[in-house]
């Protein structure tokens, strides 16, 4: 049957279930009279009907009620098993009132008598409009649920990161302490292993936070080391049918970034590419320097022309059409059965957190290319970078350490003792105040901001009331410094992120004591 089209409205696809061609023409004449543009497919048996649902993908079904070997009610049942919203209108000469009511109850959108088809066009328009409204409502509900799930995931990541930091703190401190036993190589090696495990765990915490809210920690990443480590990670993950090559133009190039996050990003992209090539193919990961001009950036992006490192992940898989490309960065959108839809979103967040930009180039039949651009001209924002020549030894200064968790408290106090400080350990603010009453004011206070029984802020306020005005080192979760606005101004307050390494703690402690001492002398 030929297509009937008019410019009055966008073309709709009509699946017509009818065994009488003359009746079919009369029904379509009503659409023509109302200037409804349509493409039609006519079927009269179950096999053709099911094939048309898949191949033709109709916007609406117009069906007779009874036909030899196939019924409209059966067609409705088959449709509703596949699609709850697609409009289905009975157009029949045999539909009585009771049958019509039953049809509507069973999922039909409307019914029209062939003897009186004048209402057909308006019924079609209304059915299409209502179906689109239902779909829009379902999409909105789904997006709301996804947004709520994403928010819950971010909250879960934040809570887990706090707990993991407390678990990692002893590893970092104990590892540093064991490494100091250079006379015993076995202990020194054990210390390095413990500390490396702690740092690796801390990197994982930051990667989790970078997905949840974009948090990241900067370090100098050497391109050759990044690719070597990534190549080792991919061993065993690349099937024989897929050939993979890593190509870099300058292995010694260093840039500011986070090693673990970058590996995670490359891993996500490469595993996606491999899964897109089940029958085999070629995967190439390459890195080269390039210059970006202001017109490279999209309208919604801030133009930042300059030198960039471009890391590209290129596959010759099936590619993606525009409909998929438009959604690949949406939370929970996935084309894989059982996928979370969070991998590419995580990659984008990591690139964004590095001050970079991400581009995707793909078409069906010609593979996919992801280009990740990282700026090379950003200054290293680490003014407190440690120097091996720094003098971290104490001179018997009295340091009050107030931490609730017994293991962390013991390690902190032992570490300070080992470096020449007189450390006193208090497991609560109350115990700290009792010690001050008995032993006098310390030279410096190391205080956990996250204490529960007697909070860090209350402990600090009580110390100030006791006359303490020296330096305070506050151990706090990143981005969660407590509100201190009700306290008197503190001249020498230093906030450092948990978990803290030995060198960062000692460096900050030395700086705090020296600054406070110089101020007192002046």
N, C-alpha and C positions, 0 to 999 in steps of 0.2 A: 504494500500500500504506500503511495507517495507521501512525502512530508507535506504538511500544510503549515505555512509560516506567515506571520504578520509582524510588523514593526511595533505593534501596540504594547507588547510586553515581552520580557525575556522568554526564550523558548523553554518549554517544559517537556519532559519525556513521559508519555502516557503509555502504560501497558494496558491493553484492552483484551479482556477475556470474553470472547464471543465467538459462536460458531456460525452466525448468520452475518454475511458480509453487508447485506443491505441494512440491517439493524445497526451494524457498526458504523456505516456511513452516515446514517441519520443522527447517531449520537455525536459524531465528530462535527456534523454540520452546526450543532448548537455551539460548539467551541469557536468555529469559524465566525458565526454570527456575532459573537461577543469579542472578536478580535484577540482571542487567546492563541498565542503562537505555540505550536507543539510539534513534537516528533513522536510518531506512534509505532508500536509493535503489536501485532494481533496474534493471539495464541488461543488454542481451544483444547489443550490437553495438559496433563500434569508435568510431563517432561519438558515441554516447551515453556511452560510457566516458570518452572524452577530455573531453567537456563536463562530466561529473560531477566529474572531477578538478579542474577549474577553478572550477566554480560551487558544488558541494556541499562541496568540501574535506574529504574523509573522513579519519577517524582510522585506519581499517583497511579493507582490501579482503578480502572472502571470495569466492572464485571457483571455479566448476566448471572442469574441465580442458578439455572439448571441447563445443562448441556449433556449430550450423549456421552457417557463414560467419565464425565468430569463435572463437578458442581462448583458454583461460586462459593458456597460455604467452605468447601474443602480448600479452595484457593485462599480464602481468608485465614483459615487455620494455618496453612503453610506459611503465609506471609507473617502472621503474628509470632510464629516460632522464631523468625529471623529479625523482625523489626517491629518495635512497639509503636512507632510514630508515623510510619508511611501511610498516607491517606488511602483508604479503600472505600469506594462508593459502589453500591449495587445499582445497576440500571437494568430493570427487569419488568416484564409485562405480567409476571405471575406473583409478585410480592404483595401478599395481603398484609393487613395491619398487624396481626399477631406475628407473622414472619418478619416483618420489618422491625418490630420491637425486639424480637429475639436476635436479629442480625446486629442491631446496635449494641445489645447486651454482650454479644460475642466478640465485639471489637471493630465492627464496621463504623466508618466515619459518617455515612449518610446513605440514604436510598432514594432513588428517583424512579418513577414509573415511566416506562417507554411511551405510554399513552399521553403523558403530560411532561415533556422534557424541558419545558421553559426554564425551570429552576436549576438545570444542570450546570450552566456556566457559573452562576453565582456560588453554587455549592462547591465547585472545583476551586474557585478563588478563595473561598472561606476556608476550605479544608487545607489548602497549601499554606495559607497564612497561619492558621492555628498550629499546623505541624511544625512550621519554622519557629513559632513562639515556644512550643514545647521543647524543641531541640535547644533553642537558646537558653531556656530555663535550666535544662539538664546540664548544658555546658557551664553555666554560671555556678550551679550547685557543685559540679565536679571540680571547677577551679577553686571554689571556696574550700572544699574538702582538701584539695591538694595543698592550698596555701596553709591551711591549719596543720596538715601533716608536716609541711616543710618547717613551719614555725616550731612545732613540737620537736622536730629533729634538731633544730638549732639549739633549743633549750636543753635537750638531752646532751648534745655535744658540749655545751657549756658546763653542765653539771658533771659530766664524766671527766672533762679536762681538769676540773678542780680536784676531784678525787685522785686522778692519775698523777697530778703534780705532787700531792702529798706522798704518794707511793714512791715517786722517783727521787724525791729529795734525799733520802738516805743513800741511794745508789751513787748520786753525784758526789756527795760529801765523803762517803766511805771510799769511793774509787780514788779520789784525790789523796786521801790520807794514806792509802795503801801504796800509791805510787811514790810516796816519799821514802819508802823503805828500799833505797837503792842498793843497800848491802845485801839484800835478799832478792835476787832476780825473780824468784817465783812469786813473791808477794807483789813486787812491782808489776809483773805481767798480769797478775790477778787484778790489781788495782786498775790497770789500763782497761782490762776487759769489763770490769764492773762499771767504770766511768763511761766507756763507749756505749754499753747497753743503756745506761741512764740517758745519755745524750740522744741515742736513737729513739728511745721512748718519748723523750721530750719533743723531738722532731715530729713524731706521729701525733702528739697532742696538738702541736701547732698546725699540722696539716688538717686535722679535724676541725680546728677553729677557723682555718682559712676557708673551709667549705661553708661553715655555719655563718660566719660574719666577716670574712675577708681578712682575718688577722694573719700576720706573717712576721717572721724574724729574718733580718737581712744578714748575709754573709757573702764573702767573695767566692764565687763559683768558677772553677776552671773548666772550660768547655771540654777539654780532653778527658778530665776525670769524670765529668758528668756522663759523657758518652760511654766511657769504659764501664762504669758502674751500671749504666742502663743496659749495655750489651750483656753483662753477666745476669742481670735480672731476667732478660728475655730468653736466656738459654732454657730450653725445655718447653717454652711456650709457643715456639714457631714450628708449625707442622712441616713435614718434609715437602709437601706440595707448594709451600710458600717460600720464596727466596727473599731474604732480607739483607739490605746493605746499609751501613752507617757511613756517612761521608761528611767530613768537616774540613774547612779550609785553614783553620788556625787553632790547633789543639791547645796552645798556650794562652789563648784569649780568656780573660777573666772579666766577670761582670757581677753586679750586685744582684743577689737573688737568694732563693732558699732551695738547697740541693734536693731535699726530700720532696718538696712540693713539685719541683720541675720533673723529677723522676715519675711521680704519680701522674702528672699531666701526660707525659710521653707514653707511659704505660697504658693509660686509658685509651689514647688515640690509636696506638698500635694494636691493642687487643681488639678494638672495634674493627679496625681494618682487616685483621686476620679472620674475624668471625664473618665479615662481609665477603670473604673469598673462600667458601667451603671447598671449592673444586681446585683451589690453588691460584697462585698469582705472584705478583712482585710487590714488595714493600720497601720503600726507600725513606730513610730519615737523614736529612741533610741539614747542615748549618753553615751560614755564610753571613758576612757583614754586608749591610746595605745602607743606603741613605733614603729617608722618607721626607718628602716635601709636604707643605701644608695642605695641598689639595688631595693628598692620599687619605686623609681622615674623613670620616663620615660626618654629616651635619650635626649629629647629636654628640660627637666626640670633640674633646678639646684638642686643637691642632698642636702637636709638639714635634716639629720637624727636627731632624738631626740624624746622628748615626744610630743604627739599630742592629742587633743580632737577629737574624731570621732563622728560626728552626722550623723545618717543613716536614710533615708526615704525608707521604704520597703513596697511594695504592692504585692498582688498575682493576679494582672490583667493579660491581654493577653501577655504582654511583647513586645519587639521590635526586629526586625530582624537586621542583620548587615547593610543593606542598610540604614535603618533609623538611627541607631546608628552613622553611619559615617557622618550624616548631622545635628544632633540635636543641635549643637552649632553654626550652620550657621545663620547669620542674616536673619530673615523673613522666614526661613524654618519652616513649621508647618504641622502637620497631622490632625489638627482640623479645621473644617469649620468655617471660621470667625476668626481664631486665628492670632496673630501678628507674632509669631515665635521669640519673643524677650524675653520670660520668662526665658528659660534655659540659653540663652546668658547672661542675667542680673545676674542669679545665679552664673555663672562661673566668671563673672567680680567681683562680691562681694567676692567670695572665694579667687580669685587671689589677690584682694586688701588687704585681711587679711593675705597674705603670706601663704595661704593654698593651698591644691590640692583637686581635685574632681575626683571621679571615678564612673563609671556607669557599672553595671552588669545586663544584661538582655538577655533573649532568648524567642522566641515565645512559649507561653504555660506555662511559669514558672515565670511570674512576672518580676518586675524591682526593682533594689536596687541602690540608690544613696548614696555614702559615701562622706561626707565632712570632710576634715582633717584640723584642725586649730592648729598652733603651740602654745605650752603652756610655752615656755621658752624665749619668747621675752621680753626684758625690756620695761617697760611702758615709751614711748617717750613723756613724759609730764613733762619736768623739771620745768615748770611754774605752776604746780598744786597749786591751792589756799589752803591756810591754814586759818581756821577760826580765828586763833590767830593773823593774820597779822593786823597791824595798818594801816587802810586805810584813816584815817582822815587827812584833810589838815590843814595848818597853815596860812590861808589867803593868799596863793600864788596866783598871778594873772595868770589866764589861758585864753588864747585867743582861742575860738572855732570857726572854719570856716567851715560851712556846708551849702550847697545851699538849701536843703529841710527844710522848715520852721518847720515842726513838729519834725523832728529829732534834729534840732538845739536847739529848745526850751527845749526838754527833756534832752539833754546832758548838757546844761547850768544849768537847774534846779537841775539835779543830782549832779553836781559838787558844786553848791551853798549849797546844803543840807549837803554835807560832808566837809564843811569848807573852800572851795576854793572861790576866787573871780573870777567868770567866766564872760567873756564878749562874747556875741554872735554876730558873723558877718556872713551875708548870702552870701558874695562874697569876693574874694580876694581884690577887690577895697575898700570895706567897711573896711576890716581888716587893710589895709595900712592907711586909713584915721584915724582909731582909734589909730594906733601907733603914727601917727604924733601928735595927740592931747594928748594922755595919756602916751606915752613912750613905751618902749619895755616890753613885758610880761615875766613872769618867764618860761612859757611853752606854746607851741602851739599844739592844737589838730586840725588836718587838714584832710578834706575828699579828697581822691585822685581822686574822680570821678566827680569833678565839671566841668561844661560845659562852662559857660560864661568866667570865668577866671580860667583856669585849676589849679589843685593842684600843678603841677610842676612850673608853672609860678608864682603862689602865693608864693611858697617857695623861688623861686629865688628872687622875689621882697623883701621878708622879709630879706633875707641875705644881699641884697644891702642896706637895711635900717639899717644894723648893728646887726641883730639878730643872735646870735650864741648859743642860749640855746637848750634845748631838744625839739624834735618834735615827736609827735605821729601821725602816718599816718594811717588813716582808709582806708583799701583797700580790694577789692574783692580777695578771695583766688586765688593764682596763677596769679594775674594780677597787681603786684606791678609796678608802672610807672617807666619809664626809667629816672634815675637821674644822668646819667654819665656826663651830661653837667654842673651840679651844682658843686660848691666847696664841698670838703669832709665834711660830717656832722658827728661830733663825737658822738652825742647823738640822733640817729634816731631810732625810734621803730615803726615797722609795725605790726599792728594787724588786724585780719580778721573782715570783716563786715558780719552780724550784731554783734555788740559787747555787751557783758553783762556788767552790772554795776561793778561787782567785777573784771573782767578782765581789764576793763578800769581803775578803781581806783588802782589796783595792778600795772599796767604798768605805770600809772601816778606817783605813789609814787616812784617806782624804778627809773624812768627817772629823777625826781627832785633830789632824793638823790644822784644818780650817778653824775649828772651835778654839784651839789653843792660840792661834795667831790673833783671833778676835779678842780673846781674853787679855793677851799681852798688850794689845793696842789700847 
